[in-house]
Amino acid sequence: MTTPQWVHKKQSLFFGIGRKVRSLSLRIVSLDMPFPEMTTDLSDPPVTLETLAGVDAAVMDGHPYSLLPPPISLGHGLIRYVAYAETMFLIDLRGTMDDFWQRIPAKPRKNMRAERRKLTDFSQGTLECRAYSTADEVREFHRSAAAISARTYQSRIGVGYAGGAVQEEALMEQARTGQVRGYLLHSGGTPIAFAFCRIQGRTIRYVRAGYDPDYERWSPGSVLWLMMFEQLFAERRFDWADLEFGSWYEYKQRYATHKVPFVQLWFFRATAKNLAIVVAHRANTVLQKAAARLKAWLKERRNSGNS
């Protein structure tokens, strides 16, 4: 069992709809604990007024539940706020890759193997998935991943893999204590896809991935995913792969062995100011969802009118 730790950082709450979005930056402590080790019991979370010493809020990014809690509740001098509810996707690594493949429908299983054969042929047999764990290895991974990411659409809109010397030093320090790992897919010796993972006890979190768009026709992201998980199952170092949330990603829906509902919890001191912040953010979230539903309904009406 991993010992829970509170990590100091900054995190924002966002307000607004469409392009008129504003953020409220807060000093927080975030719970660093493997998701698979959490229970569904929300009656006694590890947060007290002492937890909030020197910060604005405490955040549990993902807490599983069996019964969805109320959006806002008060108790023990704290405001507990459910910022959102989603599904966490996990892969149980305690079996074998063969066991895992038996759960996958025949067509996607066949497609992934065909994609690897195509990329192997293109690479003239020199296709390799490498893992990077030590500080020096993580430095090499970081520079290659940043170079790949810089070529992607995600980087152009500001959500790519962050490069730079400051991030590099931080990752090297984390690598020295076994907290991070990277994977690179090499074709003919050239890195063409990456996956960045964080390690929490016997759980490895699949945090970010990307591939060089020049190689898109050979599905390098899918091939890296396949080869990486072959290594993880063979390694037997981890019990779980945490794919994080994202119900809109088809691969998570398809390959996860466990789909667990969770909530993101924020804890504030019970003050009038903090209650106003929470109520305003909750109201904004409700309006955003209503606006999205209205937009979808109007689109459907237009499409039906044009048919």
N, C-alpha and C positions, 0 to 999 in steps of 0.2 A: 504494500500500500504506500503510495507516494504521500509525503508530508505536504499539506497545502501551504502555499506561500502567497503573500500579498506583494504585488509589484507596483511600484510608483510609476505613473505615466500621465500623459495628458490625453483626454478624449473629449469629443464634442457631441452635443445634442443639436440636431438640425431642426430649424423652423422655416416654414414657408412652403409654397406650392409652385411647381414648374420652375421657371428661371429665377424667381424671387425667393431664393433660399438664403437664410442667415444661420450662422452657427454660434453656439455658446460653448466656449472652450472651458473645460473644468479640470482641476487637479484631482486625480482619482487614484485609488489603489484597485488593482485588478487581480482577481483570484487566479493563481497559476496552479491548476490541478487537472489531471487527465479526466476528460469527460466520462470515459467508461467506468471510472472508479467512483463516480458520484451516485448517490441513491436518489430515488424519486421523492424523498421526504423533504418538503418545503417548510415544515413546521418549526424547524430549529436551525436556520442557516447560520454559518459561522461569522456573523457580523454583529458587532456591538458598537456603542458610542466610542469606545476606545479605538476601534478599527479606523474611525474617521478622523483621528487626531492628525491635524496638519493638512487635511485634504477636504475637497468639497463633497466627494461621494465615493462609495465603494461599488464596484461592478463585478457581477458574475456573468461573463459573456454567454455561458451556456449551462443551464441547470435542467436536468430531466424532470419530468413531472408525470404523475398518473392522473391528477385532476387539475385542470387549468385554474390557476389562482386568479383572484380579482385583479384588475389593472392597477389599482392603488389601494394600499392598506396601511394602517397606522398601528404601531405597537412598540413598546420598550424605548420610547423616545426617537423612533425611526420612522421614516416614510419608505415603504417598499413599493417600487414601481416596476411593473412589467413593461419594458420598452417594446418588445415584440416577441412573438411566438413563431417558431419554425420547426424544421425537422433536421436532426443531425444524422449524417450517414456514416456508418462504420463498416469496416471489413474485419472479420475475425481471422487472425493470422495463426491461430493455434492448430489448424489442420494442415493440409498439404495443398499445393497448387492444383493437383488433380481433383481434390475434394471441392475446391473453389470452382473449377471449370464445370463440374457436374451441375452446378446451380445456374449456369449461363445458358440461355437458349442456343440452339445449334447454329442459327444464322449469324448472330454477332460473334460467336466463338470462331466460326469459319472465317468471317471477314477480318478479324484481328490477326489471325494467323496468316491470311493472304497478304495483308498489309505489311507484315514483317518480311515475308518472302520477297515482295516487290522492292522494299527498301534495301534488303540485303543484296538483291541482284544489282540494284542501282549503285550500291556501295562497293560492288565487286568483292563481296564477302567480308568487307572490313567494317561491319556494323558492331558497335560496342556500347554498352551501357555501363558507365563508371560511377561508383559511389565516392563521395568526398566527405570525410569526417574530421580529420585533423585540422589544426589551425592553418598550416600551409596549404593543405588540400582545399579548404574552404575559401581561402584567398583566391586560388585559381578558379574554383567554381564561381565565386562571386563576380569576377571580372568577365568570365565567359557568359554567364547568365545575363549580366547587365548589357553586354554587347548584343546578345540575341534579342533581348527585350526592347532595346532601342530601335529595332527594326519593325516592331509590331504596332498594330492599331491601338492596343491597350496603352502603350507608352505615349502615343500621341494625345490621348485623352487624359493622361495623368494617373493611370492606375497600373502602370507596368512595374516591373521589378526595379527597385531603387538601387542605383549604383553609387559610386563615390567613396572617398577615403574614410569618411566618418562611419558609414555603414559597414565598410570592410573591416575596420578595426573592431567594431562592436561584435560582428559575426565571428571574427577570429577568437575573441575573448570567450564568446559563448561556446565555440568549438572546443576550447581547452577544457571545458567542464562538461562536454558531451551533450550539449543542448540543441545542436543543429546538425543537419546533414543535407547534402545536395546530390543530385543525380544529373549527369549530362549524357545525352545520346550523341555519339560520334559516328559520322559517316565519312569513311575515307580519312579519318583523323581529324575531321572538322566538327566542332560542336554545333549541333543544329536544333537541339531541344533541351530544356532544363526542367527540373522539378525541385523546389525548395521545401524542405521539411523541418519541423521542430520536434524535439524529443522530450517527452514527459514520462519518466519512469519506463514502463513497458508499453507505452503508446507512442506511435509516430504520427504526427499531424501533417497531412498533405496540404501545405499552405498556398503555394503559388506555382504555376507552371506556364510555359510558353514555348514557342518554336519559331524558327526562322521562316517567314512567309514565302521565301523563295523555294522552300521544300514542301509546300503545303500539299501538293498532289500525291506525295508519298506518305501522308498521315504520320509525321514524325511524333506528334504528341501522343497518339494512340500506341505507337510502337514503344515509345519510352515507358508509358504507363504499364504495358504488358511486361516488358523486360525488367522493370523496377520491381514489380510485384512477384515475379518469378524469384528474384533475389531475396526479397523479404520473406517469402514463405520458406525458402531453403535455409536462410540465415537462422531462423527460429530465435531471434533476439527479442522480438516484440510479440505481444498478445493481440494488439489492436492497431489498425490503421484508421485514423480519424480523418475522414474526407471533408469534415466541417459541413456547414449547411449550404443550401442552394438547390431547392426543389426543381428549379428551371434547368439544371444540368442533367441531360439525359444519362450520361455515363454514371452519375451518382445513383440515380434511380435504378439503373440496370445492374450495377455491380455490387452495391452495398449488401452485406449480409444482414445488417441490422439497421432499422430506421426508427429513430427514437425522438419523440416530440420533446422540445425544450423551450425554455423562456430565457430571455436576457433580463437580468434583475439589476436594478439600481437601488442603492440605499442612501438616503439623505438624512441629515438631522431633521427632526420634526419642528421646522420653523415656518412661519407664514410665507417668507420669501421662497423657500424651497418647495412648499406646497403649491405656490403659484406657478413656479417653473414646471413642476410635474403636471399639473392640470393643463397648463398651456400646451405642453408637448403632447399630452394625450389627445387633446382636442385637435391639434394640428395633424396628428396621425390619423384620426378618424376622418378629417376633411380630405386628407390625401387619398385615403382608400375610396371615399365617396367620389372624389374627382376622377380617379382611375376607372371606377365602375361606370360613371357617366360617360367618360370618353369611349370606353369599350362599347357601351350601348349605342351611342351616337354613330360609331363606326359601323356597327352591325346594321343599324337602320339605313345608313347610306348605301351599304353594300346590297341590302335587300331591295332598296329602291331602284338600284341600277341593274338588278338581275331581270 
